[in-house]
Amino acid sequence: MPDVSTGRPRDARAPRDAQPLQASAVNADACGELPEHPEDFGAAVAHVVRSIPPGRVMSYGDVAAALGSRAARQVGNVMAFEGADLPWWRVVRSAGLPPQGHEAAALAEYRSEGTPLRYTGSAWRLDMRRARWSPSTD
């Protein structure tokens, strides 16, 4: 489907509100040095994810917001295809659930890092009120 404003085909993977990242869009004070090419969304996501301290988490939407974006699904795509070398267990679903299909491995990481968890019977999830981290609050 063409982009209404330009008439050119739109990249189906790019979110509608995707804009090239500007250096000021990422909270550089809390996350450290920015990627060399700030327009590379994947590198920016990796940079934010590496900055999450042990025992803390961010939701996919939180990572996107730290980059000045609303592209939570795009963050999920980056984590799915490029996140193997990142602390992937620290990026979770907004309800406090770990990445789907990786629950057992994530639980082992959460326990080793002392990440706050909530148990309901045999089910568990992250205690987002205590575990959530934001680059602007650290």
Secondary structure, 3 states (H helix, E strand, C coil): CECCCCCCECCCCCCCCCCCCCHHHCCHHHHCCCCCCCCCHHHHHHHHHHHCCCCCEEEHHHHHHHCCCCCHHHHHHHHHHHHHHCCHHHEECCCCCCCCCCHHHHHHHHHHHCCCEEEECCEEEECHHHHECCCCCC
